[in-house]
């Protein structure tokens, strides 16, 4: 059985929500990479973006990927952009099982429009700008996401499908 499971996918795809349920079902710990970064930095992700910029945040993500590579029996929800910078996807795949929770652009836009969580890359955008940004970013990021060990449709009972797929893989 895989000791580390990394959930990847676009913001709003349900990585944290599903990750908590998957961890509970498997008897694993759960770690949200953005929460880990916030704890290390003593500020929220939006504050980090605002204060230090995206490049600084991406360096912190790489540090988080390296740090999580030593955890045992843990489901880790990555940030949406984590696998898409530098050699992060290779690091994730070398450290554990990677699972892409895939949703269509329209499903993501719908979720993000009602989300209570602030998203620095969408902050201050109109609905039309959010739609355009999500479609463009998803198109760019899918190249990385599709390198995952497993791809799961993000609609429906994702947690059960992921646990069953992990158990089948051994």
N, C-alpha and C positions, 0 to 999 in steps of 0.2 A: 504494500500500500504506500502511496506517496506521502511523504512527511510534510511537504509544503505544497499548497494549492494556491496559485495566483489567479484571481479573477480579473480579467481585463475587459475593456469595452468603453464606449463613449460615456461621457457624463450623463447621468440620468438613466443608465441602462439597468440599474438595480444591483450593482456589485456589492454595495455595503449591506443592503437589505437582504439580498439572497445569501450573501456570505455568512451573515450571522445565523441564518436558519440552517445552512449547509454544515457549518461548524458544529452547531448543536446536534444535528442529526448524526454526525460522524463521531461525536465525542472529541472534537478538536477545539483549539482556541481560535479566536477570531482577532484579526488586526486590520484596522483601516489605515492605510498608508498615509492618507492626508491627516488623520488624527495624530499619528505618530510624529509627523513633521510639525504639526501645530504644537505638540507637547515639547518637542526639542527646541523649537524656536520661541516659544512663549507668546505666540500670536497666531491669528487665524490665517488660513490660506489667502483670503482676500486682502488681509493686511500685509502679508508677505509680498504679494503681487504689487500692491500699491506702494509699499515702502522700498522694496528692493528690486522689483521687476521679475519678469518671467524667467530670465536666464538663471538668476539666483535660485528661484524655486526649483528649476529643473536639476540644478546641482544637488539640492537637498533631496530630491526624488531619487537620484542615483545613490546617494548615501543610504537612503531608506531601503532601497533594493538590496544593497550589500548587507545591511544590518539584518534584514529579514531572512537572508540566506542561511542563517545559523539556527533559526527557530525550528522546533520539532512539532509535529501534529498541529499545524496552524493553517487556517484559511486566511489569505491576505487579499483584501480588496485594494487594487492599485488605483491611483488617480487616472482619469481618462487619457491623459497625455503621456503617462509614465513609459509605456512600451515604445513610444514613437520618437524618442530622442536618443542620439548616439547609439551605443551598443546595448541599451537597456533591455530590448527584447531578448537578445542572446543571453544576457545575465539572468533574466527571469526564467527562461527555458532551461538554463544550466542548473538553476537552483531548485526547480520544482515543476509540477504539472501546471501548464498554462491553459486557461479556459476562457474563451471569448464569448461573452454574453452579447449576442447580436440582436439589434433592433433596427428597424427601418428608420430613415430620417424623419418621416412623418410621426412615427410612434415616439421618437426621442423629443421632437419639437413639442408634441402634446404634453409629455411628461415635464419637460423643462419649463413650459409656460405656466404650469401650476405648482412648480417646486417652491418650497419655502427656503431652500438653501441658496445662498448667493453664489453665483458662478462668475469668477473674475473675467473670464474670456467672453462673457455675454453681457456683462454689466453695462447699463446705460443704452442698450440697443433697442430699437423699435421691434415690433413683432416681425416685420418684413426683414429687418437686418438679422434678427435671430435665426429666422428660417434660412436665409442665405448663408450665414456663418456656419450653422449646424451642417447644412448640406456640403459645403466646401470642406470643413474640417473632417467630417466623416469620410468623405471621398479620399482625402489625404491619409487619414489614419488607418483606413481599412487595410492598406498594404501591410501594415505592421500587425494589426489585430488578426488577420487571416493566417499569420504564422503560428498561431496558438496550437497547442497539442490537440485541443478539442474546440469545436464551435457549437454553441447551444443557442437555439432560438429563444430570445428573451421574453417571449410572451407565454402566458400560462404558468404552469407549475414547474418553474425552472429548477427550484431546489431539489425536488425529487428526481428529475431527469439527470441533473448533474451528479447527485450521489449514486444513482444507479449506473451511470456511465463510468464514474470513477471506480466503482466496485468491479465492473466488468473488465476494466483495464488492469486491475490488480495493482 
